[in-house]
Amino acid sequence: MGLPDLLVKLYELPALGPEQARLTRAGIKLRPPLAFEKRAVVDWVNREFGGEWASECEVAFTKQPVGCIIAVQNRKIIGFACYDVTCKGFFGPMGVTADARGQGVGRALLLAGLHGLAAMGYAYAIIGGAGPVAFYQKTVGAIEIEGSEPGIYRDRLVASDPT
Ligand SMILES: CC(C)(COP(=O)(O)OP(=O)(O)OC[C@H]1O[C@@H](n2cnc3c(N)ncnc32)[C@H](O)[C@@H]1OP(=O)(O)O)[C@@H](O)C(=O)NCCC(=O)NCCS
């Protein structure tokens, strides 16, 4: 079996400001990457999370504004999130490097991406093939979409390693 899709209400989102303020105190900044950073960002996603997520991240850079947010500490990427990339209205993929987990970076990236979708006019976001369902339930009250496994991922290609 695959992983379920989740639905998130975008009209009841927690504010991003307090999350950002907390991260700023820890020297972490969230921002969209700039076009000239595309290779650095996509390569980082590829190393940390593999080729499928790197492919989706590349698609984020075809948009203006870029459909991606990165978390940066000491001028290095520690996390990323994409939105409106896999399908219209989808959030994801997202990930935080293992060393930086557990300090609110994932929640802040999630909120930033969801606020991005809300600003685009969506009322609901879909988290496609959600891995850590409990993380999304806890942070933004996501609910599972019944019968959504394997959803759009039903006929996926077997991933091959291009390297
Ligand atoms: C899931 C992930 C993004 C979370 O990032 P993070 O920076 O560690 O998350 P946060 O510190 O912001 O956690 C926010 C809250 O969610 C909880 N949480 C984090 N990961 C969780 C998980 N896997 N399951 C359940 N709860 C989780 C935290 O305990 C925290 O709760 P608190 O507010 O009570 O302290 C990160 O573990 C990751 O990159 N995982 C691998 C990639 C992945 O699975 N991406 C999602 C693909 S759908």
Ligand as a Chemical Component Dictionary entry (heavy atoms), coordinates in Angstrom:
data_LIG
# 
_chem_comp.id                   LIG 
_chem_comp.type                 NON-POLYMER 
_chem_comp.pdbx_formal_charge   0 
_chem_comp.three_letter_code    LIG 
# 
loop_
_chem_comp_atom.comp_id 
_chem_comp_atom.atom_id 
_chem_comp_atom.alt_atom_id 
_chem_comp_atom.type_symbol 
_chem_comp_atom.charge 
_chem_comp_atom.model_Cartn_x 
_chem_comp_atom.model_Cartn_y 
_chem_comp_atom.model_Cartn_z 
_chem_comp_atom.pdbx_ordinal 
LIG C1  C1  C 0 8.762  15.378 9.107  1  
LIG C2  C2  C 0 9.858  16.440 9.298  2  
LIG C3  C3  C 0 9.792  17.434 8.141  3  
LIG C4  C4  C 0 9.605  17.176 10.631 4  
LIG O1  O1  O 0 10.554 18.222 10.744 5  
LIG P1  P1  P 0 11.010 18.793 12.177 6  
LIG O2  O2  O 0 11.753 20.045 11.929 7  
LIG O3  O3  O 0 11.693 17.744 12.975 8  
LIG O4  O4  O 0 9.579  19.069 12.845 9  
LIG P2  P2  P 0 9.244  20.117 14.014 10 
LIG O5  O5  O 0 10.406 20.199 14.952 11 
LIG O6  O6  O 0 8.769  21.379 13.427 12 
LIG O7  O7  O 0 8.031  19.375 14.737 13 
LIG C5  C5  C 0 6.779  19.999 14.988 14 
LIG C6  C6  C 0 5.955  19.100 15.876 15 
LIG O8  O8  O 0 5.663  17.875 15.160 16 
LIG C7  C7  C 0 6.165  16.751 15.899 17 
LIG N1  N1  N 0 6.756  15.801 14.928 18 
LIG C8  C8  C 0 7.850  15.956 14.187 19 
LIG N2  N2  N 0 8.062  14.877 13.405 20 
LIG C9  C9  C 0 7.065  14.015 13.686 21 
LIG C10 C10 C 0 6.746  12.712 13.216 22 
LIG N3  N3  N 0 7.495  12.085 12.303 23 
LIG N4  N4  N 0 5.640  12.116 13.716 24 
LIG C11 C11 C 0 4.880  12.735 14.654 25 
LIG N5  N5  N 0 5.130  13.987 15.156 26 
LIG C12 C12 C 0 6.221  14.599 14.667 27 
LIG C13 C13 C 0 7.236  17.303 16.806 28 
LIG O9  O9  O 0 7.384  16.508 17.959 29 
LIG C14 C14 C 0 6.691  18.682 17.148 30 
LIG O10 O10 O 0 5.747  18.584 18.185 31 
LIG P3  P3  P 0 5.729  19.668 19.410 32 
LIG O11 O11 O 0 5.193  20.921 18.806 33 
LIG O12 O12 O 0 4.809  19.054 20.400 34 
LIG O13 O13 O 0 7.125  19.811 19.848 35 
LIG C15 C15 C 0 11.280 15.795 9.364  36 
LIG O14 O14 O 0 11.273 14.780 10.347 37 
LIG C16 C16 C 0 11.749 15.180 8.050  38 
LIG O15 O15 O 0 12.351 15.868 7.225  39 
LIG N6  N6  N 0 11.525 13.886 7.840  40 
LIG C17 C17 C 0 11.983 13.164 6.655  41 
LIG C18 C18 C 0 11.301 13.649 5.421  42 
LIG C19 C19 C 0 9.781  13.526 5.485  43 
LIG O16 O16 O 0 9.229  12.555 5.987  44 
LIG N7  N7  N 0 9.111  14.554 4.923  45 
LIG C20 C20 C 0 7.654  14.576 4.840  46 
LIG C21 C21 C 0 7.253  13.892 3.567  47 
LIG S1  S1  S 0 5.491  13.736 3.383  48 
# 
loop_
_chem_comp_bond.comp_id 
_chem_comp_bond.atom_id_1 
_chem_comp_bond.atom_id_2 
_chem_comp_bond.value_order 
_chem_comp_bond.pdbx_ordinal 
LIG C1  C2  SING 1  
LIG C2  C3  SING 2  
LIG C2  C4  SING 3  
LIG C2  C15 SING 4  
LIG C4  O1  SING 5  
LIG O1  P1  SING 6  
LIG P1  O2  DOUB 7  
LIG P1  O3  SING 8  
LIG P1  O4  SING 9  
LIG O4  P2  SING 10 
LIG P2  O5  DOUB 11 
LIG P2  O6  SING 12 
LIG P2  O7  SING 13 
LIG O7  C5  SING 14 
LIG C5  C6  SING 15 
LIG C6  O8  SING 16 
LIG C6  C14 SING 17 
LIG O8  C7  SING 18 
LIG C7  N1  SING 19 
LIG C7  C13 SING 20 
LIG N1  C8  SING 21 
LIG N1  C12 SING 22 
LIG C8  N2  DOUB 23 
LIG N2  C9  SING 24 
LIG C9  C10 SING 25 
LIG C9  C12 DOUB 26 
LIG C10 N3  SING 27 
LIG C10 N4  DOUB 28 
LIG N4  C11 SING 29 
LIG C11 N5  DOUB 30 
LIG N5  C12 SING 31 
LIG C13 O9  SING 32 
LIG C13 C14 SING 33 
LIG C14 O10 SING 34 
LIG O10 P3  SING 35 
LIG P3  O11 DOUB 36 
LIG P3  O12 SING 37 
LIG P3  O13 SING 38 
LIG C15 O14 SING 39 
LIG C15 C16 SING 40 
LIG C16 O15 DOUB 41 
LIG C16 N6  SING 42 
LIG N6  C17 SING 43 
LIG C17 C18 SING 44 
LIG C18 C19 SING 45 
LIG C19 O16 DOUB 46 
LIG C19 N7  SING 47 
LIG N7  C20 SING 48 
LIG C20 C21 SING 49 
LIG C21 S1  SING 50 
# 
